[in-house]
Amino acid sequence: MLLALTNGRLLTDAGLQHGRTVLIRDGRIDAITDGDDAARADRSFDLQGHLLVPGFIDTQVNGGGGLLFNDDPSVATIAEIGRAHRRFGTTGFLPTLISDDLHVVVRAITAVRDAIAQGVPGVLGIHIEGPYLNAERRGVHDATKLRWLEEDAIGMLAAPHGGKTLVTLAPERTTPRIIRKLVDAGVIVSAGHTNATFEELQVALAHGIRGFTHLFNAMSQLTGREPGAVGAALSHAESWCGIIVDGRHVHPAVLQIAMRSKRRDRFMLVTDAMPSVGAAKKSFQLQGRPISVADSMCVDEQGRLAGSDIDMASAVRNTTKLLALDLTESLKMASAYPAEFLGLTHDVGRIAPGQRANFALIDDDVNVIATWIDGRRQEGDEHASRAS
């Protein structure tokens, strides 16, 4: 079967293109052609002049649709979280486990393995955020769950499951040798919830640290005499920085300054989404603690930030509005750049021949109209993203 998506504006490597048709065969982009080629397709879909963009990729998704991954690390939970975020254009995501007991980590890895094997749409792997974090920068992570990363945990963290594994850790809670062993085993390692010094981060980066989790939040800050983790992130040309652009986790002016410090393609949008995203009920429990949600902020009873209530479509809108970037760049920060961070540029993140046919159809205000994963339109989802 050959599917043609016609009459849209496409975001390709050459920029926005008009009057082009995307031909899809066996879940991948077969060709991008002029409109005349649609006649030879078995089926066609009229995009009605809207923007067809690469589906969004979110590397930090704690929950959605009323569910938290930690509460029930299962295939059903992953599927529901993915369904909730598809409404907002996310076609690839890493279910993210907040610091927990090791048996829960094992359950989460197994659930992701089974979800990928069963073809749950959008699952690209797993993000294990903790428990190897610094208690001084733990945020809302449960202090009783935190621990040192020892060598005997490498086998668990690097267990194959058919997707990517991202581990967020505090480099000072392990050794450079163990970081290198994780990286050599195929794990993507990111620094986060860390009080490491600039010098400690230099060593960790040299041993394979690839990125920084939610830049500025839960890490040692940039000061005049100690650059800290923030200074290490901004001065290291090749590392990636995940950023939460909700106007609350980090002031927009601070993010603008940060993005002048290094290559634009080393910043990627993340949501750090909690169960409230895509759910009617906005309050929830986080490991026995009540979390309230108001004005896109999730906070615990002490007023500490506890993830976010933002979706990727809103993050793209905010990046364009608050950071004064053009829409094309904002969209790349939600697709091409996270794909590169994950080492998946051969597969996802772009509209180009050979790529998986993962798309979001949006209007000019980044309201999501439809999504496709592996060439299949995701039926039954209420695409409810709306510009504020």
C-alpha positions, 0 to 999 in steps of 0.5 A, a space after each residue: 500500500 502506498 499512502 500519499 499526504 497531499 496539499 500541505 506545507 512540509 517542514 523538510 531539511 530544506 525548510 518549509 516547502 509548499 506543493 509537495 506530496 509525501 509518499 509512505 510505504 511500509 511505515 516509512 517515507 518513500 519519497 517527497 515529490 510534486 503533487 502529480 505523484 499522488 495519483 499512483 497512491 492507493 490512498 491519499 489524505 488531504 492536509 488542507 494546507 496545514 503544516 506537516 512537521 516531524 512528530 515531536 520527541 520528548 525524552 522526559 515524560 513522567 506521566 500523562 492521562 492521569 497516570 504516573 509511570 512510577 505508580 504502575 510501570 506496565 505496558 498499559 501505563 506506557 500506552 496510556 501515557 503515549 496516547 495522552 501525549 499524542 494529542 499534543 503532537 508527541 510521536 516518540 517518547 521515553 517513559 521516565 521513572 523518578 527515583 525509586 527502589 531498584 526492583 521498581 527500576 527493573 519492572 520499568 525496564 521490563 515494561 518498556 521492553 514488552 511495550 516495544 515488543 508489542 508495538 505500543 506506538 511511540 515508545 523509543 526507550 526509557 529514561 531512568 532519572 535517579 536514584 543516583 542523585 545528590 540529596 542536596 539537589 533532589 527537588 521532589 525526589 524521595 530522599 529515602 530512594 537515593 543511593 550511590 551508583 555502584 558497578 553491580 548496577 551496570 548490568 541492570 541499567 544496560 539491560 537490552 530492551 529494544 530501545 534507548 536507555 537514558 540515565 540521569 545521575 549526579 556524577 559525584 554519586 558514582 565514579 568516572 570509570 563507572 560512567 564510562 562503563 555505562 556509556 560503553 554498554 550503550 547507555 546515554 548518560 545525562 547529568 542532573 540533580 547534581 551539586 558537582 563542581 565545574 571541575 568534576 563535570 569536566 571529568 564526567 564529560 570526558 568520560 562520556 556524559 552526553 547531556 544535562 537534564 532540565 538545565 538550570 533546575 536541580 543543579 549547581 549554579 553558575 557564579 562568578 568564582 564557581 561555574 558549577 553544572 550550569 557553567 559546565 553545560 554552557 561551556 561544553 560545545 558538544 553536550 545537549 541541554 534539555 530545557 523546560 520552556 514553561 516560563 516558570 522552571 526557568 526565566 525566559 531571559 535566562 534561557 535566551 542568554 543560555 542559547 547564545 552560549 553554544 550551538 542552537 542544535 544542542 538545546 532540546 525541548 522536554 516537558 518533564 510532564 506529570 499525570 495532569 497532562 491530558 487529564 481532566 483531574 489536575 491534582 495527583 499523588 507523587 509517592 504518597 505526597 499530594 501534588 497540586 497543579 495551577 497555571 501549568 505548575 506542579 508543586 508539592 505541599 512545600 511549594 517545590 516544583 514537581 515536574 510540569 503540566 506542559 505538553 510539547 505543542 505548548 513548549 513549541 509555542 512558548 519557545 517561539 513566543 518567549 524565546 523569540 525563535 522562529 517556528 522552524 527552529 522551535 520545531 527542530 528543538 522538539 524533533 530533530 535535535 532530541 533525535 540526534 541526542 538519542 542517536 536516532 537521526 537515521 530513523 526519526 526527527 525529520 521529514 526525508 526519504 527513509 525516515 519513519 513516517 512519524 508526523 504531527 499536522 498542525 495549524 499556524 498556532 501549533 494546534 495539533 490536528 492529527 498525528 501519524 506513527 509509522 505511517 498510521 494515522 492515530 485514530 481515536 485520539 482527541 487532538 486537543 492542543 490549543 494555543 493560550 
